[in-house]
Amino acid sequence: MASNVHLTPELEAFARACVEDGRFNNVSEVVRAGFRALQEAEERRAHFNAMLDAVREETVRDGAVDLDSVLAEADSIIDKTGR
């Protein structure tokens, strides 16, 4: 699939510098690498959002526990065991 992409002068200079440094054979490879990085970032974001949704659902289903309650329970257990 052929596409025509217009880059800002700064991005064009960056892409050409990547080619000149020998990291890529041409600007198209630089652009593809950029899209792969964007795709990976979007997949990580989607995974993170799915985890947040799961936590929200768990909170609604099981109820939320705040830090103060956890610390109070831990203190109570410690007091009971005499440590």
TORFIZA-806856 format. One line per field, with one value per residue (C-alpha): residue in one letter; x, y negated, z; residue number from 0. Coordinates in Angstrom, 3 decimals, padded with zeros to 6 digits. Example, Ala and Ser with C-alpha at 12.3 -4.5 7.8 and 13.67 -1.06 7.14 Angstrom:
BEGIN
resn <- A,S $
x <- 012.300,013.670 $
y <- 004.500,001.060 $
z <- 007.800,007.140 $
resi <- 0,1 $
END
This chain:
BEGIN
resn <- M,A,S,N,V,H,L,T,P,E,L,E,A,F,A,R,A,C,V,E,D,G,R,F,N,N,V,S,E,V,V,R,A,G,F,R,A,L,Q,E,A,E,E,R,R,A,H,F,N,A,M,L,D,A,V,R,E,E,T,V,R,D,G,A,V,D,L,D,S,V,L,A,E,A,D,S,I,I,D,K,T,G,R $
x <- 000.000,001.570,000.929,002.190,003.117,004.087,006.485,007.262,010.741,011.872,010.605,012.075,015.472,015.228,014.315,017.161,019.599,018.507,019.266,022.594,023.586,023.114,020.319,017.851,018.174,015.641,013.050,010.254,011.920,012.096,008.408,007.482,009.543,007.712,004.345,005.398,006.399,003.067,001.196,003.022,002.290,-001.391,-001.518,000.065,-002.445,-005.363,-004.062,-003.650,-007.173,-008.538,-006.787,-008.294,-011.743,-011.256,-010.261,-013.295,-015.568,-013.957,-014.421,-018.098,-018.579,-016.523,-016.457,-013.533,-010.990,-009.173,-005.631,-006.646,-008.812,-005.977,-003.507,-005.965,-006.505,-002.757,-002.251,-004.991,-003.344,000.040,-001.462,-003.141,000.060,002.046,004.697 $
y <- 000.000,-003.249,-006.379,-009.888,-011.375,-014.993,-015.556,-018.788,-020.117,-019.011,-015.459,-015.300,-016.377,-013.815,-011.020,-011.940,-012.048,-008.519,-007.379,-009.243,-007.627,-004.260,-003.105,-002.921,-002.474,-005.163,-007.552,-005.021,-002.635,-005.437,-006.199,-002.497,-002.218,-005.238,-003.681,-000.395,-002.305,-004.137,-000.873,000.712,-002.333,-002.195,001.527,000.841,-001.969,000.280,003.022,000.531,-000.824,002.740,003.350,000.155,001.242,004.621,002.918,000.632,003.638,005.464,002.416,002.185,005.933,006.446,002.948,000.640,000.833,-002.319,-002.468,-003.574,-000.458,001.801,000.123,000.308,004.012,004.587,002.695,004.790,008.032,006.842,005.841,009.241,011.157,009.006,007.978 $
z <- 000.000,-001.078,000.947,000.672,004.049,004.599,007.488,009.263,008.504,011.967,011.489,007.999,009.365,012.146,009.713,007.373,010.310,011.280,007.725,007.621,010.930,009.257,011.540,008.645,004.895,003.983,005.397,004.806,007.258,009.834,009.393,009.680,012.881,014.245,013.454,015.083,018.229,018.196,017.710,020.669,022.849,021.900,022.725,026.148,026.733,025.777,028.092,030.947,030.407,030.401,033.727,035.149,033.980,035.664,038.919,038.721,038.169,041.088,043.299,042.403,042.889,046.067,047.529,047.942,050.728,051.752,053.047,056.534,056.945,055.835,058.199,061.104,060.485,060.271,063.557,065.193,064.051,065.299,068.665,069.039,068.332,070.747,068.280 $
resi <- 0,1,2,3,4,5,6,7,8,9,10,11,12,13,14,15,16,17,18,19,20,21,22,23,24,25,26,27,28,29,30,31,32,33,34,35,36,37,38,39,40,41,42,43,44,45,46,47,48,49,50,51,52,53,54,55,56,57,58,59,60,61,62,63,64,65,66,67,68,69,70,71,72,73,74,75,76,77,78,79,80,81,82 $
END
